[in-house]
């Protein structure tokens, strides 16, 4: 009896701890984290510990380095500039490989192939204004004589690939200056004409509504920000088959698809776990 109890205890000690899937504190990340968690649970039949809303890029990265989480979705632009403190790289392929190499050698973390979309900063105006003035690009906006009142978040203002990049590349005529506000208020402020332009994310859900026009970054001023999963190397070793399972998500999520997912959560108020499950089913990943 004692021998049987000892064997059971040893078996329990040898079983790997639950895989911890993290996400940053905004809708897109929470949806992606839930998508990863559900997919891994079904593919590998292992317990998954969900740890959403970890904060911003730097906090999520620190959670990864200290093994509080095993993986989370990240963006190549944020990784290159905010975490690695490396120079801007306009070529998305070079940026991806540079981040992959640095993460592997510095942190023992693997950057998997991109999920299929890019989440970078974007500048948006009211669709009616774009039609009236025939504005399609940020260069068009730079030549717009009435100028702009720009609504922006503290993140856009502070990050090196945000406001400074915008003004260095396009020198927008901000005749009415800028107006700082919470990310959640930007679209309402634009609709209510409190501002005439907002700095947003290219994958924001409200961009699916059709009453907002994203101005093309025609000079490629903003860095490529492909979304990809970053995973601790020891987690890949701990769970055989994990990398293959995660790689099944690579290339599956387009810009339009992630905007729709974000819209369903932010505007339609659907639970993130349901939105993630429906997407996995539609993508043929629930079998």
C-alpha positions in Angstrom: 0.0 0.0 0.0 2.8 2.4 0.9 4.6 1.5 -2.3 1.5 2.3 -4.3 1.0 5.6 -2.6 4.7 6.5 -3.3 4.3 5.6 -7.0 1.2 7.8 -7.3 3.0 10.7 -5.7 5.9 10.3 -8.0 3.7 10.1 -11.0 1.9 13.3 -9.9 5.2 15.1 -9.5 6.4 14.1 -12.9 3.3 15.4 -14.8 3.9 18.8 -16.4 2.2 21.8 -15.0 -0.6 23.4 -16.9 0.4 25.4 -20.0 0.0 29.1 -19.1 -1.3 31.2 -22.0 -1.2 34.9 -21.5 -2.4 38.0 -23.3 -2.1 41.8 -23.0 -4.8 44.0 -21.8 -6.9 44.7 -24.9 -9.6 42.9 -26.8 -7.6 41.5 -29.7 -5.0 39.9 -27.3 -7.7 38.4 -25.1 -9.4 36.9 -28.1 -6.2 35.5 -29.5 -5.2 34.1 -26.1 -8.6 32.3 -25.8 -8.2 31.0 -29.3 -4.8 29.5 -28.5 -6.0 28.0 -25.2 -9.0 26.3 -26.8 -7.0 25.1 -29.8 -4.3 23.6 -27.6 -6.8 22.0 -25.2 -8.4 20.2 -28.1 -5.3 19.2 -30.0 -3.1 18.1 -27.1 -5.7 17.2 -24.4 -3.7 19.1 -21.8 -4.8 21.5 -19.1 -4.4 25.2 -20.0 -4.2 28.1 -17.5 -5.6 31.3 -19.0 -3.9 34.5 -17.9 -5.4 37.4 -19.8 -5.0 41.1 -19.3 -1.4 41.1 -18.2 -0.9 44.7 -19.1 1.2 46.1 -22.0 4.0 44.6 -24.2 6.7 45.1 -21.5 4.6 43.5 -18.7 3.6 40.6 -20.8 7.2 40.0 -21.9 8.4 40.1 -18.3 5.7 37.5 -17.4 7.1 35.3 -20.2 10.8 35.7 -19.0 9.9 34.9 -15.4 7.9 31.8 -16.5 4.6 33.2 -15.1 3.3 32.4 -18.6 4.5 30.0 -21.3 3.4 31.9 -24.4 1.4 34.9 -25.6 0.8 36.8 -28.9 3.2 39.6 -29.7 3.9 41.9 -32.7 7.2 42.2 -34.5 7.2 46.0 -34.4 6.7 46.1 -30.7 9.3 43.4 -30.1 11.9 45.1 -32.3 11.5 48.6 -30.9 10.0 48.4 -27.4 11.6 45.1 -26.1 14.8 44.7 -28.1 15.5 48.4 -28.6 16.7 47.8 -32.1 16.4 50.2 -35.1 13.3 50.5 -37.2 13.2 47.9 -40.0 10.7 48.6 -42.9 11.0 45.1 -44.4 8.5 42.7 -42.7 10.5 39.6 -43.5 13.8 41.0 -42.2 12.0 42.4 -39.1 10.5 39.0 -38.4 13.8 37.1 -38.7 15.7 39.7 -36.7 13.2 39.4 -33.8 13.2 35.6 -34.1 17.0 35.4 -33.8 17.3 37.9 -30.9 14.5 36.2 -28.9 16.1 32.8 -29.4 19.6 33.8 -28.3 18.7 36.4 -25.7 15.7 34.9 -24.0 15.4 31.2 -25.1 12.0 32.1 -26.6 10.8 31.0 -30.0 8.9 33.3 -32.3 6.5 31.2 -34.5 5.4 32.0 -38.0 3.0 35.0 -38.2 -0.7 34.5 -37.6 -1.6 36.3 -40.8 -2.4 39.9 -39.9 -0.5 43.1 -38.8 -1.5 45.3 -36.0 0.2 48.6 -36.4 -0.7 52.2 -35.7 -3.1 53.8 -38.2 -4.6 57.2 -38.7 -8.3 57.4 -39.3 -10.8 60.1 -40.2 -14.6 60.2 -40.8 -15.5 58.5 -44.0 -17.7 61.5 -45.0 -14.7 63.8 -44.7 -12.5 61.4 -46.7 -15.1 61.4 -49.5 -15.7 65.1 -49.5 -11.9 66.0 -49.7 -10.9 62.9 -51.7 -8.4 61.7 -49.1 -6.9 58.3 -49.4 -3.4 58.4 -47.9 -1.5 60.1 -45.2 0.3 62.1 -47.9 -3.1 63.4 -48.9 -3.8 64.4 -45.3 -0.4 66.2 -45.1 -1.5 68.4 -48.0 -4.9 69.1 -46.6 -4.9 72.9 -45.9 -7.5 73.1 -43.2 -5.3 70.9 -41.1 -6.3 68.5 -38.3 -7.1 68.1 -34.6 -5.6 64.7 -33.8 -7.0 62.5 -31.0 -4.4 60.2 -29.6 -3.6 57.9 -26.7 -0.6 58.1 -24.4 0.8 55.0 -26.0 0.8 56.6 -29.4 2.4 59.7 -28.1 5.1 58.0 -26.1 6.2 55.1 -28.3 9.0 55.7 -30.8 6.9 54.2 -33.6 4.0 56.4 -32.9 3.6 60.2 -32.9 7.3 60.9 -33.6 7.3 58.6 -36.6 4.0 60.1 -37.9 5.4 63.7 -37.8 8.8 62.8 -39.1 7.4 61.0 -42.1 4.4 63.2 -43.0 4.7 66.5 -41.0 0.9 66.6 -40.7 -0.6 70.1 -40.4 -2.0 69.9 -36.9 -3.5 73.4 -37.0 -5.7 72.6 -34.0 -3.1 70.6 -32.2 -3.6 67.2 -30.4 -6.0 65.9 -27.9 -5.0 63.1 -25.5 -7.6 60.6 -24.4 -8.2 57.0 -23.5 -8.1 54.5 -26.3 -11.8 53.6 -25.7 -12.9 57.1 -26.4 -11.2 57.8 -29.7 -13.9 56.6 -32.0 -16.7 58.3 -30.1 -14.7 61.6 -30.1 -14.2 61.2 -33.9 -18.0 60.5 -34.5 -18.9 63.5 -32.2 -16.5 65.8 -34.1 -14.5 66.5 -31.0 -11.5 65.7 -33.2 -11.0 65.3 -36.9 -8.4 62.5 -37.0 -7.6 59.7 -34.5 -4.5 57.5 -34.1 -5.8 53.9 -33.8 -4.8 50.3 -34.4 -5.2 48.9 -37.9 -7.2 46.0 -36.5 -9.6 47.8 -34.3 -13.2 46.4 -34.4 -14.9 49.8 -35.1 -13.0 50.0 -38.5 -15.4 47.3 -39.7 -18.4 49.6 -39.3 -17.8 51.6 -42.5 -18.2 55.1 -41.2 -14.4 55.5 -40.6 -11.7 55.7 -43.2 -8.1 54.5 -42.5 -5.6 56.6 -44.4 -3.0 54.5 -46.2 0.6 54.7 -44.9 1.9 55.3 -48.4 5.4 56.2 -47.4 5.7 53.1 -45.1 6.6 55.2 -42.1 5.2 52.9 -39.5 7.1 49.6 -38.8 5.7 46.2 -39.8 3.9 44.7 -36.9 3.0 41.1 -37.8 1.3 39.2 -35.0 2.9 35.9 -34.0 3.0 33.7 -30.9 6.1 33.8 -28.7 6.7 30.6 -26.7 9.3 29.6 -24.1 11.6 27.0 -25.4 11.2 24.9 -22.2 7.4 24.8 -22.8 8.0 23.4 -26.3 10.3 20.8 -24.7 7.8 20.0 -21.9 4.9 19.4 -24.3 5.8 17.4 -27.4 3.5 18.4 -30.2 2.9 21.9 -28.9 4.8 23.7 -31.6 3.0 21.7 -34.3 -0.4 22.5 -32.7 0.4 26.2 -32.4 1.7 26.4 -36.0 -1.7 25.3 -37.2 -2.9 28.8 -36.4 -0.1 30.5 -38.5 -1.5 32.3 -41.5 -5.1 31.7 -40.5 -6.2 35.2 -39.4 -6.4 38.0 -41.9 -6.6 41.7 -41.2 -10.3 41.6 -42.0 -10.9 38.6 -39.9 -9.3 40.0 -36.7 -11.2 43.3 -37.2 -14.4 41.3 -37.3 -13.5 39.4 -34.2 -12.7 42.6 -32.3 -15.9 44.1 -33.5 -17.9 41.2 -32.2 -16.5 41.6 -28.7 -16.2 45.4 -28.5 -19.4 46.5 -30.3 -21.7 43.4 -30.3 -20.6 42.6 -26.7 -20.1 38.9 -27.4 -18.0 36.9 -24.9 -14.4 36.4 -26.2 -14.4 32.7 -25.6 -17.5 32.3 -27.9 -16.0 34.5 -30.6 -12.7 32.5 -30.4 -14.6 29.2 -30.6 -16.7 30.2 -33.6 -13.6 31.4 -35.5 -11.8 28.1 -34.8 -14.8 26.2 -36.1 -15.1 28.4 -39.3 -11.3 28.0 -39.9 -11.7 24.2 -39.8 -9.6 23.8 -36.7 -12.3 22.3 -34.5 -12.4 18.6 -35.5 
